[in-house]
Amino acid sequence: MTTEPNPTVAPTADMDVSTAVQSLYLSLDPATRPTLSVDETALVLGIGRASAYEGGRRGEIPSIRIGRLLRVPTAALVRMLSGNA
């Protein structure tokens, strides 16, 4: 089943990986998605979940901690990916 990427919809479990990644790339608008989960960030960066958590812990991936929850600010991730970190 192929689903067209929708910039306003977060990836879901029924999407294939490439569609989920395309959807995430299109939704990297800080105005509509102020933060991403670590799992979503891992998909965007093409790395594993554990590596994304480790990168957040080390400060290599911009992140904020809210209690036990680790979130990645979309604006900071876009700056990092564009080389303007």
N, C-alpha and C positions, 0 to 999 in steps of 0.2 A: 504494500500500500504506500503510495507516494503522496505526501502532503506538501502543498506549496508553503514556503516560509511566510509567516505572518509576524510582522514586527511588533505587534501588540500582545502576542501570546507567548508565554514561556514554554519551553520544550516540555513535552509530556512523555510518559513511558511508552506510548504506542507509536511514537515517531522513530524512524531509523536514525542512526547516529549522524549521518551527513545532513539530514533535514533539520535535526536538532541544532547542529552547529550553525547552519545557515540562519536559522531562526534567531539564535543568540547573536550572531554578527549583526543582523538587522535590528536587533533590539538593544544595541549598545548606546542608547540615547539616555544620558543622565536625567533628562526631564521626565521620561516615562519609566525608567528602571534605575532608580538611584543607587541600588546595590544589587550585586549578584551573589548567589550562594558559591561556596567553594567548589562544589560539583560543577556548576555552570561555568565558573572560571576555568576549571581544569579542561572542560570541553573546548572553550574558546582558545586556550593556549596549547591544546593538543598534548597535555601531560596527564599523568594519573592523579587520582584523588589524593593519595598520600603525599605525592610531590607538591601538590597545590597547598595542602595544609602545612607542609614543612616550609614552603616558600613564604607563606603568610606568617608563620611563626618566626622565621629568620628576618623578615622585613624585605625579602626579595620581591614579594607580591604585596601591593598596598592592601591593607586590611584593617578592619576595626573589629574589636571584640565587644559583644554585648552579652554580658554574663558568660555562658559557655558557647554562645553562638559566634561564629566567625563569618563576617560578611566582607565583600570586596566592593568598595565604592566604584561605580561604573566610570565616573569622570577620571579618577586616578588611573584606572586600568587602561582607558583609551589614551591618556597622556603617556603612560608607560609604553604602550604598543606603538605609538607614533614617534617615540624617541624623545619626547619632551618631558620626561619624568623629572 
